[in-house]
Structures are given as C-alpha cells and as structure tokens.
Amino acid sequence: MSAMFETIRRLVERLAPAPICETCVALQLTLPMDDSLRANLGELAVERGFERSRAPCGLCEQDQMVLRKRA
Ligand SMILES: [Zn+2]
C-alpha cells in the first residue's frame, strides 16, 4: 500500500459515516486530482467496509460519486 492510499483511507475513516467526493479528497489532502488519486480511490472503494456510490458529498454537498466507510 502506498502512503497516499493510507492517507486517503484515514481521511475517509475520520469522516465516517459521512461520504466524501473525489474533489474534496483532493482538496482536503492538497493532492492533484490525477490518475494516481483516482486509482487509490478505486482501490479503497473495494476494501472491506468501504463503498462507493452516488450521493451528496458530506463536505461540498454536491450529488456525485462519493466514498464512505460504512458505520
Ligand atoms: Zn465533495
């Protein structure tokens, strides 16, 4: 696992059960929204206890693809 992956995972866990969109992940962690970030988000989405769905983001409230840790 990369350091970026672990950082993203900790952010999503801290916000749980609120979901976060990929734009907010990038903003919160001051990361560029690139293929590397998307790959990490995709990897986290299939981890046990995590899920990706379309819903309002807990931070920006935009209805889009979000990632959350199930409560
Ligand atoms: Zn957001």
N, CA, C, O and the ligand as a Tripos MOL2 file, in Angstrom:
@<TRIPOS>MOLECULE
protein
  285   283    72     0     0
PROTEIN
NO_CHARGES

@<TRIPOS>ATOM
      1 N           0.8300   -1.1940    0.0000 N.3       1 MET1
      2 CA          0.0000    0.0000    0.0000 C.3       1 MET1
      3 C           0.8720    1.2550    0.0000 C.2       1 MET1
      4 O           1.8930    1.3110    0.6850 O.2       1 MET1
      5 N           0.4670    2.2410   -0.7610 N.am      2 SER2
      6 CA          1.2340    3.4800   -0.8290 C.3       2 SER2
      7 C           0.8780    4.3890    0.3370 C.2       2 SER2
      8 O          -0.1590    4.2240    0.9790 O.2       2 SER2
      9 N           1.7510    5.3470    0.5980 N.am      3 ALA3
     10 CA          1.4840    6.3420    1.6480 C.3       3 ALA3
     11 C           0.2370    7.1350    1.3010 C.2       3 ALA3
     12 O          -0.5500    7.4820    2.1820 O.2       3 ALA3
     13 N           0.0540    7.4230    0.0160 N.am      4 MET4
     14 CA         -1.1230    8.1850   -0.4010 C.3       4 MET4
     15 C          -2.3970    7.4010   -0.0920 C.2       4 MET4
     16 O          -3.3900    7.9650    0.3660 O.2       4 MET4
     17 N          -2.3560    6.1080   -0.3470 N.am      5 PHE5
     18 CA         -3.5210    5.2640   -0.0720 C.3       5 PHE5
     19 C          -3.8920    5.3260    1.4090 C.2       5 PHE5
     20 O          -5.0620    5.4950    1.7550 O.2       5 PHE5
     21 N          -2.8920    5.1880    2.2780 N.am      6 GLU6
     22 CA         -3.1390    5.2060    3.7230 C.3       6 GLU6
     23 C          -3.6850    6.5610    4.1690 C.2       6 GLU6
     24 O          -4.5540    6.6270    5.0370 O.2       6 GLU6
     25 N          -3.1790    7.6320    3.5800 N.am      7 THR7
     26 CA         -3.6410    8.9850    3.9260 C.3       7 THR7
     27 C          -5.1010    9.1630    3.5370 C.2       7 THR7
     28 O          -5.8890    9.7360    4.2900 O.2       7 THR7
     29 N          -5.4560    8.6660    2.3510 N.am      8 ILE8
     30 CA         -6.8390    8.7600    1.8830 C.3       8 ILE8
     31 C          -7.7440    7.9200    2.7800 C.2       8 ILE8
     32 O          -8.8330    8.3510    3.1570 O.2       8 ILE8
     33 N          -7.2830    6.7220    3.1150 N.am      9 ARG9
     34 CA         -8.0840    5.8540    3.9610 C.3       9 ARG9
     35 C          -8.3600    6.5130    5.3260 C.2       9 ARG9
     36 O          -9.4810    6.4610    5.8330 O.2       9 ARG9
     37 N          -7.3260    7.1280    5.9070 N.am     10 ARG10
     38 CA         -7.5190    7.7840    7.2050 C.3      10 ARG10
     39 C          -8.5090    8.9350    7.1050 C.2      10 ARG10
     40 O          -9.3120    9.1440    8.0140 O.2      10 ARG10
     41 N          -8.4590    9.6810    6.0110 N.am     11 LEU11
     42 CA         -9.3910   10.7960    5.8250 C.3      11 LEU11
     43 C         -10.8310   10.2790    5.7450 C.2      11 LEU11
     44 O         -11.7230   10.8150    6.4040 O.2      11 LEU11
     45 N         -11.0530    9.2480    4.9450 N.am     12 VAL12
     46 CA        -12.4070    8.7050    4.7820 C.3      12 VAL12
     47 C         -12.9060    8.1160    6.1030 C.2      12 VAL12
     48 O         -14.0830    8.2470    6.4380 O.2      12 VAL12
     49 N         -12.0090    7.4650    6.8530 N.am     13 GLU13
     50 CA        -12.3860    6.8980    8.1530 C.3      13 GLU13
     51 C         -12.7510    7.9950    9.1460 C.2      13 GLU13
     52 O         -13.6890    7.8470    9.9310 O.2      13 GLU13
     53 N         -12.0070    9.0910    9.1060 N.am     14 ARG14
     54 CA        -12.2540   10.1960   10.0400 C.3      14 ARG14
     55 C         -13.6270   10.8140    9.7810 C.2      14 ARG14
     56 O         -14.2970   11.2480   10.7190 O.2      14 ARG14
     57 N         -14.0510   10.8550    8.5140 N.am     15 LEU15
     58 CA        -15.3180   11.4810    8.1640 C.3      15 LEU15
     59 C         -16.5040   10.5340    8.3340 C.2      15 LEU15
     60 O         -17.6500   10.9850    8.3410 O.2      15 LEU15
     61 N         -16.2550    9.2460    8.4710 N.am     16 ALA16
     62 CA        -17.3140    8.2430    8.5260 C.3      16 ALA16
     63 C         -18.3300    8.5820    9.6020 C.2      16 ALA16
     64 O         -17.9440    9.0570   10.6700 O.2      16 ALA16
     65 N         -19.6350    8.3530    9.3560 N.am     17 PRO17
     66 CA        -20.1990    7.7190    8.1610 C.3      17 PRO17
     67 C         -20.5040    8.6990    7.0290 C.2      17 PRO17
     68 O         -21.1580    8.3190    6.0580 O.2      17 PRO17
     69 N         -20.0460    9.9500    7.1280 N.am     18 ALA18
     70 CA        -20.2890   10.9060    6.0410 C.3      18 ALA18
     71 C         -19.4520   10.5220    4.8220 C.2      18 ALA18
     72 O         -18.2990   10.1160    4.9630 O.2      18 ALA18
     73 N         -20.0220   10.6470    3.6390 N.am     19 PRO19
     74 CA        -19.2800   10.3400    2.4140 C.3      19 PRO19
     75 C         -18.4650   11.5390    1.9360 C.2      19 PRO19
     76 O         -18.7510   12.6790    2.3040 O.2      19 PRO19
     77 N         -17.4630   11.2780    1.1250 N.am     20 ILE20
     78 CA        -16.6490   12.3660    0.5690 C.3      20 ILE20
     79 C         -16.4160   12.0940   -0.9140 C.2      20 ILE20
     80 O         -16.1850   10.9570   -1.3250 O.2      20 ILE20
     81 N         -16.4830   13.1640   -1.7090 N.am     21 CYS21
     82 CA        -16.2810   13.0090   -3.1470 C.3      21 CYS21
     83 C         -14.7920   13.1370   -3.4950 C.2      21 CYS21
     84 O         -13.9900   13.5530   -2.6600 O.2      21 CYS21
     85 N         -14.4340   12.7810   -4.7200 N.am     22 GLU22
     86 CA        -13.0030   12.7820   -5.0610 C.3      22 GLU22
     87 C         -12.4290   14.1950   -5.1140 C.2      22 GLU22
     88 O         -11.2460   14.3980   -4.8410 O.2      22 GLU22
     89 N         -13.2710   15.1740   -5.4680 N.am     23 THR23
     90 CA        -12.7950   16.5540   -5.4750 C.3      23 THR23
     91 C         -12.4020   16.9860   -4.0690 C.2      23 THR23
     92 O         -11.3590   17.6080   -3.8690 O.2      23 THR23
     93 N         -13.2550   16.6470   -3.0840 N.am     24 CYS24
     94 CA        -12.9710   17.0370   -1.7000 C.3      24 CYS24
     95 C         -11.7790   16.2730   -1.1340 C.2      24 CYS24
     96 O         -11.0160   16.8260   -0.3420 O.2      24 CYS24
     97 N         -11.6040   15.0130   -1.5260 N.am     25 VAL25
     98 CA        -10.4100   14.2760   -1.0910 C.3      25 VAL25
     99 C          -9.1690   15.0280   -1.5670 C.2      25 VAL25
    100 O          -8.2330   15.2380   -0.7950 O.2      25 VAL25
    101 N          -9.1600   15.4300   -2.8270 N.am     26 ALA26
    102 CA         -8.0150   16.1460   -3.3910 C.3      26 ALA26
    103 C          -7.7850   17.4680   -2.6630 C.2      26 ALA26
    104 O          -6.6480   17.8290   -2.3620 O.2      26 ALA26
    105 N          -8.8850   18.1940   -2.3810 N.am     27 LEU27
    106 CA         -8.7590   19.4840   -1.7010 C.3      27 LEU27
    107 C          -8.2680   19.3150   -0.2680 C.2      27 LEU27
    108 O          -7.3810   20.0390    0.1840 O.2      27 LEU27
    109 N          -8.8550   18.3470    0.4440 N.am     28 GLN28
    110 CA         -8.5000   18.1350    1.8510 C.3      28 GLN28
    111 C          -7.0320   17.7370    2.0090 C.2      28 GLN28
    112 O          -6.3660   18.1350    2.9650 O.2      28 GLN28
    113 N          -6.5510   16.9550    1.0660 N.am     29 LEU29
    114 CA         -5.1860   16.4310    1.1870 C.3      29 LEU29
    115 C          -4.1960   17.2010    0.3070 C.2      29 LEU29
    116 O          -3.0260   16.8340    0.2030 O.2      29 LEU29
    117 N          -4.6830   18.2720   -0.3230 N.am     30 THR30
    118 CA         -3.8850   19.0620   -1.2750 C.3      30 THR30
    119 C          -3.1040   18.1690   -2.2290 C.2      30 THR30
    120 O          -1.8880   18.2830   -2.3860 O.2      30 THR30
    121 N          -3.8630   17.2720   -2.8580 N.am     31 LEU31
    122 CA         -3.3050   16.3740   -3.8630 C.3      31 LEU31
    123 C          -3.8600   16.7670   -5.2310 C.2      31 LEU31
    124 O          -4.9910   17.2450   -5.3150 O.2      31 LEU31
    125 N          -3.0980   16.5770   -6.2900 N.am     32 PRO32
    126 CA         -3.6560   16.8150   -7.6200 C.3      32 PRO32
    127 C          -4.6830   15.7270   -7.9440 C.2      32 PRO32
    128 O          -4.4920   14.5620   -7.5930 O.2      32 PRO32
    129 N          -5.7740   16.1140   -8.6170 N.am     33 MET33
    130 CA         -6.7740   15.1150   -8.9830 C.3      33 MET33
    131 C          -6.3290   14.4630  -10.2950 C.2      33 MET33
    132 O          -6.7140   14.8950  -11.3820 O.2      33 MET33
    133 N          -5.5310   13.4430  -10.1730 N.am     34 ASP34
    134 CA         -4.9660   12.7870  -11.3450 C.3      34 ASP34
    135 C          -5.2550   11.2760  -11.3260 C.2      34 ASP34
    136 O          -5.9900   10.7830  -10.4710 O.2      34 ASP34
    137 N          -4.6750   10.5760  -12.2620 N.am     35 ASP35
    138 CA         -4.9060    9.1260  -12.3570 C.3      35 ASP35
    139 C          -4.4710    8.3920  -11.0970 C.2      35 ASP35
    140 O          -5.0880    7.4080  -10.6870 O.2      35 ASP35
    141 N          -3.4030    8.8870  -10.4940 N.am     36 SER36
    142 CA         -2.8920    8.2480   -9.2880 C.3      36 SER36
    143 C          -3.9100    8.3470   -8.1490 C.2      36 SER36
    144 O          -4.1550    7.3730   -7.4390 O.2      36 SER36
    145 N          -4.4960    9.5300   -7.9860 N.am     37 LEU37
    146 CA         -5.5180    9.7060   -6.9530 C.3      37 LEU37
    147 C          -6.7330    8.8260   -7.2640 C.2      37 LEU37
    148 O          -7.2740    8.1650   -6.3770 O.2      37 LEU37
    149 N          -7.1520    8.8270   -8.5250 N.am     38 ARG38
    150 CA         -8.3240    8.0190   -8.8990 C.3      38 ARG38
    151 C          -8.0710    6.5280   -8.6720 C.2      38 ARG38
    152 O          -8.9690    5.7990   -8.2530 O.2      38 ARG38
    153 N          -6.8560    6.0840   -8.9500 N.am     39 ALA39
    154 CA         -6.5220    4.6740   -8.7490 C.3      39 ALA39
    155 C          -6.5960    4.3190   -7.2640 C.2      39 ALA39
    156 O          -7.0880    3.2510   -6.8980 O.2      39 ALA39
    157 N          -6.1080    5.2140   -6.4200 N.am     40 ASN40
    158 CA         -6.1600    4.9730   -4.9760 C.3      40 ASN40
    159 C          -7.5920    4.9520   -4.4720 C.2      40 ASN40
    160 O          -7.9400    4.1320   -3.6220 O.2      40 ASN40
    161 N          -8.4320    5.8510   -4.9920 N.am     41 LEU41
    162 CA         -9.8370    5.8850   -4.5800 C.3      41 LEU41
    163 C         -10.5470    4.6090   -5.0200 C.2      41 LEU41
    164 O         -11.3760    4.0650   -4.2910 O.2      41 LEU41
    165 N         -10.2130    4.1390   -6.2210 N.am     42 GLY42
    166 CA        -10.8190    2.9120   -6.7230 C.3      42 GLY42
    167 C         -10.4300    1.7030   -5.8850 C.2      42 GLY42
    168 O         -11.2310    0.7970   -5.6570 O.2      42 GLY42
    169 N          -9.1770    1.7130   -5.4310 N.am     43 GLU43
    170 CA         -8.6720    0.6190   -4.6020 C.3      43 GLU43
    171 C          -9.3780    0.6140   -3.2430 C.2      43 GLU43
    172 O          -9.7570   -0.4370   -2.7250 O.2      43 GLU43
    173 N          -9.5450    1.8200   -2.6800 N.am     44 LEU44
    174 CA        -10.1970    1.9210   -1.3740 C.3      44 LEU44
    175 C         -11.6720    1.5270   -1.4760 C.2      44 LEU44
    176 O         -12.2300    0.9410   -0.5480 O.2      44 LEU44
    177 N         -12.2940    1.8490   -2.6010 N.am     45 ALA45
    178 CA        -13.7220    1.5690   -2.7820 C.3      45 ALA45
    179 C         -14.0420    0.0780   -2.6880 C.2      45 ALA45
    180 O         -15.1640   -0.2950   -2.3450 O.2      45 ALA45
    181 N         -13.0660   -0.7720   -2.9910 N.am     46 VAL46
    182 CA        -13.3290   -2.2150   -2.9560 C.3      46 VAL46
    183 C         -12.7850   -2.8710   -1.6830 C.2      46 VAL46
    184 O         -12.8670   -4.0890   -1.5210 O.2      46 VAL46
    185 N         -12.2300   -2.0550   -0.7850 N.am     47 GLU47
    186 CA        -11.7840   -2.5940    0.5060 C.3      47 GLU47
    187 C         -13.0000   -2.9480    1.3390 C.2      47 GLU47
    188 O         -14.0530   -2.3220    1.2140 O.2      47 GLU47
    189 N         -12.8540   -3.9490    2.1840 N.am     48 ARG48
    190 CA        -13.9600   -4.3360    3.0460 C.3      48 ARG48
    191 C         -14.3290   -3.1820    3.9770 C.2      48 ARG48
    192 O         -13.4600   -2.5700    4.5990 O.2      48 ARG48
    193 N         -15.6230   -2.8940    4.0630 N.am     49 GLY49
    194 CA        -16.0900   -1.8260    4.9380 C.3      49 GLY49
    195 C         -16.2400   -0.4880    4.2450 C.2      49 GLY49
    196 O         -16.8170    0.4460    4.8020 O.2      49 GLY49
    197 N         -15.7140   -0.3910    3.0120 N.am     50 PHE50
    198 CA        -15.8290    0.8540    2.2730 C.3      50 PHE50
    199 C         -16.7690    0.6520    1.0890 C.2      50 PHE50
    200 O         -16.9150   -0.4600    0.5820 O.2      50 PHE50
    201 N         -17.4010    1.7310    0.6580 N.am     51 GLU51
    202 CA        -18.2730    1.6220   -0.5040 C.3      51 GLU51
    203 C         -18.2780    2.9330   -1.2780 C.2      51 GLU51
    204 O         -18.0590    4.0120   -0.7270 O.2      51 GLU51
    205 N         -18.5370    2.8010   -2.5750 N.am     52 ARG52
    206 CA        -18.6390    3.9660   -3.4350 C.3      52 ARG52
    207 C         -20.0410    3.9970   -4.0060 C.2      52 ARG52
    208 O         -20.5590    2.9760   -4.4580 O.2      52 ARG52
    209 N         -20.6460    5.1540   -3.9850 N.am     53 SER53
    210 CA        -21.9950    5.2800   -4.5310 C.3      53 SER53
    211 C         -22.2160    6.7210   -4.9690 C.2      53 SER53
    212 O         -21.3730    7.5910   -4.7470 O.2      53 SER53
    213 N         -23.3530    6.9540   -5.5890 N.am     54 ARG54
    214 CA        -23.6900    8.3190   -5.9740 C.3      54 ARG54
    215 C         -24.5740    8.8970   -4.8800 C.2      54 ARG54
    216 O         -25.6560    8.3800   -4.6030 O.2      54 ARG54
    217 N         -24.1020    9.9800   -4.2580 N.am     55 ALA55
    218 CA        -24.8190   10.5870   -3.1370 C.3      55 ALA55
    219 C         -24.2670   11.9870   -2.9120 C.2      55 ALA55
    220 O         -23.2160   12.3320   -3.4520 O.2      55 ALA55
    221 N         -24.9650   12.8000   -2.1170 N.am     56 PRO56
    222 CA        -24.4310   14.1300   -1.8010 C.3      56 PRO56
    223 C         -23.1760   13.9970   -0.9270 C.2      56 PRO56
    224 O         -23.1690   13.2700    0.0660 O.2      56 PRO56
    225 N         -22.1300   14.7080   -1.3150 N.am     57 CYS57
    226 CA        -20.8840   14.6920   -0.5530 C.3      57 CYS57
    227 C         -21.1140   15.3330    0.8140 C.2      57 CYS57
    228 O         -21.8440   16.3180    0.9180 O.2      57 CYS57
    229 N         -20.5010   14.7850    1.8610 N.am     58 GLY58
    230 CA        -20.6500   15.3200    3.2070 C.3      58 GLY58
    231 C         -19.9910   16.6800    3.3890 C.2      58 GLY58
    232 O         -20.3160   17.4020    4.3320 O.2      58 GLY58
    233 N         -19.0820   17.0330    2.5120 N.am     59 LEU59
    234 CA        -18.3840   18.3090    2.6530 C.3      59 LEU59
    235 C         -18.9170   19.3800    1.6970 C.2      59 LEU59
    236 O         -19.2980   20.4650    2.1340 O.2      59 LEU59
    237 N         -18.9450   19.0770    0.3890 N.am     60 CYS60
    238 CA        -19.3610   20.1070   -0.5790 C.3      60 CYS60
    239 C         -20.8380   19.9860   -0.9470 C.2      60 CYS60
    240 O         -21.3850   20.8610   -1.6180 O.2      60 CYS60
    241 N         -21.4850   18.9010   -0.5090 N.am     61 GLU61
    242 CA        -22.9170   18.6750   -0.7130 C.3      61 GLU61
    243 C         -23.3240   18.5140   -2.1690 C.2      61 GLU61
    244 O         -24.5140   18.5460   -2.4850 O.2      61 GLU61
    245 N         -22.3530   18.3400   -3.0590 N.am     62 GLN62
    246 CA        -22.6680   18.0740   -4.4570 C.3      62 GLN62
    247 C         -23.0560   16.5940   -4.5950 C.2      62 GLN62
    248 O         -22.4560   15.7140   -3.9770 O.2      62 GLN62
    249 N         -24.0730   16.3530   -5.4200 N.am     63 ASP63
    250 CA        -24.5040   14.9770   -5.6500 C.3      63 ASP63
    251 C         -23.5890   14.3620   -6.7040 C.2      63 ASP63
    252 O         -23.6830   14.7010   -7.8840 O.2      63 ASP63
    253 N         -22.7190   13.4760   -6.2890 N.am     64 GLN64
    254 CA        -21.7930   12.8310   -7.2160 C.3      64 GLN64
    255 C         -21.2300   11.5370   -6.6290 C.2      64 GLN64
    256 O         -21.6770   11.0820   -5.5760 O.2      64 GLN64
    257 N         -20.2560   10.9530   -7.3080 N.am     65 MET65
    258 CA        -19.6880    9.7180   -6.7960 C.3      65 MET65
    259 C         -18.9280   10.0200   -5.5110 C.2      65 MET65
    260 O         -18.0400   10.8730   -5.4900 O.2      65 MET65
    261 N         -19.2790    9.3240   -4.4550 N.am     66 VAL66
    262 CA        -18.6380    9.5320   -3.1590 C.3      66 VAL66
    263 C         -18.1490    8.2060   -2.5950 C.2      66 VAL66
    264 O         -18.5760    7.1280   -3.0080 O.2      66 VAL66
    265 N         -17.2470    8.3250   -1.6470 N.am     67 LEU67
    266 CA        -16.6620    7.1710   -0.9760 C.3      67 LEU67
    267 C         -16.9780    7.3130    0.5070 C.2      67 LEU67
    268 O         -16.8900    8.4050    1.0690 O.2      67 LEU67
    269 N         -17.3480    6.1950    1.1340 N.am     68 ARG68
    270 CA        -17.5980    6.2690    2.5780 C.3      68 ARG68
    271 C         -17.1950    4.9690    3.2450 C.2      68 ARG68
    272 O         -17.1050    3.9120    2.6200 O.2      68 ARG68
    273 N         -16.9580    5.0930    4.5370 N.am     69 LYS69
    274 CA        -16.7420    3.8930    5.3250 C.3      69 LYS69
    275 C         -18.0720    3.5940    5.9940 C.2      69 LYS69
    276 O         -18.6710    4.4600    6.6320 O.2      69 LYS69
    277 N         -18.5220    2.3640    5.8410 N.am     70 ARG70
    278 CA        -19.8040    2.0070    6.4410 C.3      70 ARG70
    279 C         -19.7100    2.0260    7.9560 C.2      70 ARG70
    280 O         -18.7100    1.6040    8.5370 O.2      70 ARG70
    281 N         -20.7750    2.5270    8.5930 N.am     71 ALA71
    282 CA        -20.7830    2.6350   10.0630 C.3      71 ALA71
    283 C         -20.9000    1.2640   10.6960 C.2      71 ALA71
    284 O         -20.9220    1.1490   11.9210 O.2      71 ALA71
    285 ZN        -17.2340   16.9840   -2.0330 Zn       72 ZN72
@<TRIPOS>BOND
     1     1     2 1
     2     2     3 1
     3     3     4 2
     4     3     5 am
     5     5     6 1
     6     6     7 1
     7     7     8 2
     8     7     9 am
     9     9    10 1
    10    10    11 1
    11    11    12 2
    12    11    13 am
    13    13    14 1
    14    14    15 1
    15    15    16 2
    16    15    17 am
    17    17    18 1
    18    18    19 1
    19    19    20 2
    20    19    21 am
    21    21    22 1
    22    22    23 1
    23    23    24 2
    24    23    25 am
    25    25    26 1
    26    26    27 1
    27    27    28 2
    28    27    29 am
    29    29    30 1
    30    30    31 1
    31    31    32 2
    32    31    33 am
    33    33    34 1
    34    34    35 1
    35    35    36 2
    36    35    37 am
    37    37    38 1
    38    38    39 1
    39    39    40 2
    40    39    41 am
    41    41    42 1
    42    42    43 1
    43    43    44 2
    44    43    45 am
    45    45    46 1
    46    46    47 1
    47    47    48 2
    48    47    49 am
    49    49    50 1
    50    50    51 1
    51    51    52 2
    52    51    53 am
    53    53    54 1
    54    54    55 1
    55    55    56 2
    56    55    57 am
    57    57    58 1
    58    58    59 1
    59    59    60 2
    60    59    61 am
    61    61    62 1
    62    62    63 1
    63    63    64 2
    64    63    65 am
    65    65    66 1
    66    66    67 1
    67    67    68 2
    68    67    69 am
    69    69    70 1
    70    70    71 1
    71    71    72 2
    72    71    73 am
    73    73    74 1
    74    74    75 1
    75    75    76 2
    76    75    77 am
    77    77    78 1
    78    78    79 1
    79    79    80 2
    80    79    81 am
    81    81    82 1
    82    82    83 1
    83    83    84 2
    84    83    85 am
    85    85    86 1
    86    86    87 1
    87    87    88 2
    88    87    89 am
    89    89    90 1
    90    90    91 1
    91    91    92 2
    92    91    93 am
    93    93    94 1
    94    94    95 1
    95    95    96 2
    96    95    97 am
    97    97    98 1
    98    98    99 1
    99    99   100 2
   100    99   101 am
   101   101   102 1
   102   102   103 1
   103   103   104 2
   104   103   105 am
   105   105   106 1
   106   106   107 1
   107   107   108 2
   108   107   109 am
   109   109   110 1
   110   110   111 1
   111   111   112 2
   112   111   113 am
   113   113   114 1
   114   114   115 1
   115   115   116 2
   116   115   117 am
   117   117   118 1
   118   118   119 1
   119   119   120 2
   120   119   121 am
   121   121   122 1
   122   122   123 1
   123   123   124 2
   124   123   125 am
   125   125   126 1
   126   126   127 1
   127   127   128 2
   128   127   129 am
   129   129   130 1
   130   130   131 1
   131   131   132 2
   132   131   133 am
   133   133   134 1
   134   134   135 1
   135   135   136 2
   136   135   137 am
   137   137   138 1
   138   138   139 1
   139   139   140 2
   140   139   141 am
   141   141   142 1
   142   142   143 1
   143   143   144 2
   144   143   145 am
   145   145   146 1
   146   146   147 1
   147   147   148 2
   148   147   149 am
   149   149   150 1
   150   150   151 1
   151   151   152 2
   152   151   153 am
   153   153   154 1
   154   154   155 1
   155   155   156 2
   156   155   157 am
   157   157   158 1
   158   158   159 1
   159   159   160 2
   160   159   161 am
   161   161   162 1
   162   162   163 1
   163   163   164 2
   164   163   165 am
   165   165   166 1
   166   166   167 1
   167   167   168 2
   168   167   169 am
   169   169   170 1
   170   170   171 1
   171   171   172 2
   172   171   173 am
   173   173   174 1
   174   174   175 1
   175   175   176 2
   176   175   177 am
   177   177   178 1
   178   178   179 1
   179   179   180 2
   180   179   181 am
   181   181   182 1
   182   182   183 1
   183   183   184 2
   184   183   185 am
   185   185   186 1
   186   186   187 1
   187   187   188 2
   188   187   189 am
   189   189   190 1
   190   190   191 1
   191   191   192 2
   192   191   193 am
   193   193   194 1
   194   194   195 1
   195   195   196 2
   196   195   197 am
   197   197   198 1
   198   198   199 1
   199   199   200 2
   200   199   201 am
   201   201   202 1
   202   202   203 1
   203   203   204 2
   204   203   205 am
   205   205   206 1
   206   206   207 1
   207   207   208 2
   208   207   209 am
   209   209   210 1
   210   210   211 1
   211   211   212 2
   212   211   213 am
   213   213   214 1
   214   214   215 1
   215   215   216 2
   216   215   217 am
   217   217   218 1
   218   218   219 1
   219   219   220 2
   220   219   221 am
   221   221   222 1
   222   222   223 1
   223   223   224 2
   224   223   225 am
   225   225   226 1
   226   226   227 1
   227   227   228 2
   228   227   229 am
   229   229   230 1
   230   230   231 1
   231   231   232 2
   232   231   233 am
   233   233   234 1
   234   234   235 1
   235   235   236 2
   236   235   237 am
   237   237   238 1
   238   238   239 1
   239   239   240 2
   240   239   241 am
   241   241   242 1
   242   242   243 1
   243   243   244 2
   244   243   245 am
   245   245   246 1
   246   246   247 1
   247   247   248 2
   248   247   249 am
   249   249   250 1
   250   250   251 1
   251   251   252 2
   252   251   253 am
   253   253   254 1
   254   254   255 1
   255   255   256 2
   256   255   257 am
   257   257   258 1
   258   258   259 1
   259   259   260 2
   260   259   261 am
   261   261   262 1
   262   262   263 1
   263   263   264 2
   264   263   265 am
   265   265   266 1
   266   266   267 1
   267   267   268 2
   268   267   269 am
   269   269   270 1
   270   270   271 1
   271   271   272 2
   272   271   273 am
   273   273   274 1
   274   274   275 1
   275   275   276 2
   276   275   277 am
   277   277   278 1
   278   278   279 1
   279   279   280 2
   280   279   281 am
   281   281   282 1
   282   282   283 1
   283   283   284 2
@<TRIPOS>SUBSTRUCTURE
     1 MET1         2 RESIDUE 1 A MET
     2 SER2         6 RESIDUE 1 A SER
     3 ALA3        10 RESIDUE 1 A ALA
     4 MET4        14 RESIDUE 1 A MET
     5 PHE5        18 RESIDUE 1 A PHE
     6 GLU6        22 RESIDUE 1 A GLU
     7 THR7        26 RESIDUE 1 A THR
     8 ILE8        30 RESIDUE 1 A ILE
     9 ARG9        34 RESIDUE 1 A ARG
    10 ARG10       38 RESIDUE 1 A ARG
    11 LEU11       42 RESIDUE 1 A LEU
    12 VAL12       46 RESIDUE 1 A VAL
    13 GLU13       50 RESIDUE 1 A GLU
    14 ARG14       54 RESIDUE 1 A ARG
    15 LEU15       58 RESIDUE 1 A LEU
    16 ALA16       62 RESIDUE 1 A ALA
    17 PRO17       66 RESIDUE 1 A PRO
    18 ALA18       70 RESIDUE 1 A ALA
    19 PRO19       74 RESIDUE 1 A PRO
    20 ILE20       78 RESIDUE 1 A ILE
    21 CYS21       82 RESIDUE 1 A CYS
    22 GLU22       86 RESIDUE 1 A GLU
    23 THR23       90 RESIDUE 1 A THR
    24 CYS24       94 RESIDUE 1 A CYS
    25 VAL25       98 RESIDUE 1 A VAL
    26 ALA26      102 RESIDUE 1 A ALA
    27 LEU27      106 RESIDUE 1 A LEU
    28 GLN28      110 RESIDUE 1 A GLN
    29 LEU29      114 RESIDUE 1 A LEU
    30 THR30      118 RESIDUE 1 A THR
    31 LEU31      122 RESIDUE 1 A LEU
    32 PRO32      126 RESIDUE 1 A PRO
    33 MET33      130 RESIDUE 1 A MET
    34 ASP34      134 RESIDUE 1 A ASP
    35 ASP35      138 RESIDUE 1 A ASP
    36 SER36      142 RESIDUE 1 A SER
    37 LEU37      146 RESIDUE 1 A LEU
    38 ARG38      150 RESIDUE 1 A ARG
    39 ALA39      154 RESIDUE 1 A ALA
    40 ASN40      158 RESIDUE 1 A ASN
    41 LEU41      162 RESIDUE 1 A LEU
    42 GLY42      166 RESIDUE 1 A GLY
    43 GLU43      170 RESIDUE 1 A GLU
    44 LEU44      174 RESIDUE 1 A LEU
    45 ALA45      178 RESIDUE 1 A ALA
    46 VAL46      182 RESIDUE 1 A VAL
    47 GLU47      186 RESIDUE 1 A GLU
    48 ARG48      190 RESIDUE 1 A ARG
    49 GLY49      194 RESIDUE 1 A GLY
    50 PHE50      198 RESIDUE 1 A PHE
    51 GLU51      202 RESIDUE 1 A GLU
    52 ARG52      206 RESIDUE 1 A ARG
    53 SER53      210 RESIDUE 1 A SER
    54 ARG54      214 RESIDUE 1 A ARG
    55 ALA55      218 RESIDUE 1 A ALA
    56 PRO56      222 RESIDUE 1 A PRO
    57 CYS57      226 RESIDUE 1 A CYS
    58 GLY58      230 RESIDUE 1 A GLY
    59 LEU59      234 RESIDUE 1 A LEU
    60 CYS60      238 RESIDUE 1 A CYS
    61 GLU61      242 RESIDUE 1 A GLU
    62 GLN62      246 RESIDUE 1 A GLN
    63 ASP63      250 RESIDUE 1 A ASP
    64 GLN64      254 RESIDUE 1 A GLN
    65 MET65      258 RESIDUE 1 A MET
    66 VAL66      262 RESIDUE 1 A VAL
    67 LEU67      266 RESIDUE 1 A LEU
    68 ARG68      270 RESIDUE 1 A ARG
    69 LYS69      274 RESIDUE 1 A LYS
    70 ARG70      278 RESIDUE 1 A ARG
    71 ALA71      282 RESIDUE 1 A ALA
    72 ZN72       285 GROUP 0 **** ****
